[in-house]
Structure formats: C-alpha cells, structure tokens
Amino acid sequence: MRSLGADSTDCRRGSDELDSDFLARLEQQDEKLYAILSNASRYRNVLHEEITHLRAGSAPGSARAHLAPWDRLRGEIKRLAETL
C-alpha cells in the first residue's frame, strides 16, 4: 500500500509534465462554460418569473417587454457555446 505522501508526489510530477498550452485551452474552456452556465441561469430565473406572472394573469405584452432586453444575453450564450 502506498503512502499518502507518495501519491501527492506522483500528482505533482504529473502536473509538471502537463503541456501548458493544453492547460491554457482547458482553462479557457472552463471560463467559457462557466459564463454560459451563469448567463443561462440568470436568463432561466427571468423566464421563470415571467411565466409565473403570465399564469397569474399578467398581460403577454408586459412579459415580452421584460424579456426583450434579454435577447442580447441569449445571443451571448449562443456565441459562447459556439466557441467551445
């Protein structure tokens, strides 16, 4: 059975050998994916709120007005998704 110290040494040695370009690409993808998820979560919350208002009897025109500013955000989500 290997000790915990040996495992951490192996892990460090593996990271020393890691291609820095590959790591940079992974980090960029991670940042883009985080941005997509963050923006999508914000948009989903807005959609949920507007659905709740519509079910409560609000006029569809007001929901459309509240969602219109989010078209830019939807475009940003799509752009980020295409770059992954």
FISEBA-189429 format. One line per field, with one value per residue (C-alpha): residue number from 1; residue in one letter; chain; x, y, z. Coordinates in Angstrom, 3 decimals, padded with zeros to 6 digits. Layout:
nr = c(NUM|...) $
rest = c(A|...) $
kette = c(A|...) $
c1 = c(X|...) $
c2 = c(Y|...) $
c3 = c(Z|...) $
END
This chain:
nr = c(1|2|3|4|5|6|7|8|9|10|11|12|13|14|15|16|17|18|19|20|21|22|23|24|25|26|27|28|29|30|31|32|33|34|35|36|37|38|39|40|41|42|43|44|45|46|47|48|49|50|51|52|53|54|55|56|57|58|59|60|61|62|63|64|65|66|67|68|69|70|71|72|73|74|75|76|77|78|79|80|81|82|83|84) $
rest = c(M|R|S|L|G|A|D|S|T|D|C|R|R|G|S|D|E|L|D|S|D|F|L|A|R|L|E|Q|Q|D|E|K|L|Y|A|I|L|S|N|A|S|R|Y|R|N|V|L|H|E|E|I|T|H|L|R|A|G|S|A|P|G|S|A|R|A|H|L|A|P|W|D|R|L|R|G|E|I|K|R|L|A|E|T|L) $
kette = c(A|A|A|A|A|A|A|A|A|A|A|A|A|A|A|A|A|A|A|A|A|A|A|A|A|A|A|A|A|A|A|A|A|A|A|A|A|A|A|A|A|A|A|A|A|A|A|A|A|A|A|A|A|A|A|A|A|A|A|A|A|A|A|A|A|A|A|A|A|A|A|A|A|A|A|A|A|A|A|A|A|A|A|A) $
c1 = c(000.000|001.398|001.508|-000.364|002.908|003.872|000.535|000.939|004.469|003.179|000.420|002.872|005.208|002.272|001.325|004.936|004.795|001.454|001.501|000.990|-000.851|-003.240|-003.804|-004.453|-007.053|-008.784|-008.847|-010.328|-012.998|-013.741|-014.178|-016.444|-018.550|-018.884|-020.026|-022.584|-023.981|-024.056|-025.844|-028.228|-029.118|-029.831|-031.982|-033.826|-034.690|-036.110|-038.113|-039.483|-040.567|-042.322|-044.051|-045.306|-046.632|-048.350|-050.028|-051.186|-052.911|-050.388|-050.649|-048.384|-047.151|-045.573|-043.801|-042.458|-041.244|-039.454|-037.836|-036.744|-033.596|-032.505|-032.218|-028.653|-027.920|-029.348|-027.072|-024.098|-024.925|-025.135|-021.831|-020.041|-021.479|-020.215|-016.661|-016.434) $
c2 = c(000.000|003.391|006.224|009.482|011.368|009.223|009.919|013.664|013.462|011.487|014.025|016.943|015.167|014.605|018.271|019.294|017.261|018.767|020.691|024.363|025.102|022.253|023.531|027.056|025.731|023.777|026.829|028.944|026.336|026.215|030.006|029.987|027.153|028.960|032.106|030.106|028.432|031.672|033.577|030.716|030.508|034.248|034.016|030.978|032.883|035.747|033.333|031.581|034.900|035.937|032.556|032.973|036.449|035.183|032.347|034.899|036.848|039.463|040.771|038.994|042.367|043.156|039.773|040.427|043.848|042.326|039.612|041.842|043.144|039.548|038.934|040.230|037.752|034.888|035.945|035.983|032.477|031.260|032.942|031.429|027.989|028.146|028.841|025.730) $
c3 = c(000.000|-000.989|001.489|001.022|000.557|-002.426|-004.113|-003.818|-005.246|-008.238|-008.739|-008.695|-011.077|-013.443|-013.367|-014.078|-017.272|-018.334|-021.594|-020.684|-023.962|-023.271|-019.745|-021.044|-023.526|-020.773|-018.531|-021.350|-021.977|-018.262|-018.140|-021.207|-019.831|-016.505|-018.349|-020.332|-017.224|-015.272|-018.034|-018.727|-015.030|-014.896|-018.017|-016.661|-013.482|-015.535|-017.689|-014.621|-013.129|-016.338|-016.654|-013.099|-013.936|-017.093|-015.184|-012.604|-015.365|-016.460|-019.990|-022.511|-023.758|-020.403|-020.371|-023.860|-022.729|-019.734|-021.869|-024.763|-023.019|-022.534|-026.282|-026.072|-023.292|-025.346|-028.201|-025.843|-024.607|-028.202|-029.128|-026.152|-026.883|-030.466|-029.281|-027.133) $
END
